[in-house]
Amino acid sequence: RSFCHGDTFSMADIATGTLLRYLAVRWPQNDWRLRYPNLSVYSDLLEERPSFANTRPVPQQIRDRVA
């Protein structure tokens, strides 16, 4: 399937794509791509969309003390 629900890109695709990218950034030791190859292909297709490519998260390192 090309989309999470129905035949068009929807909020379900945004939510799922965001979660998959979050897992890759925040939990890199969990190789979900290997365990779920269909989700991996789906995530790669979403990442080709300009809206996803332009908002790709990156790991952050907090260096300054907060308090």
Order of alpha helices (4+ residues) and beta strands (2+ residues): alpha-alpha-alpha-alpha
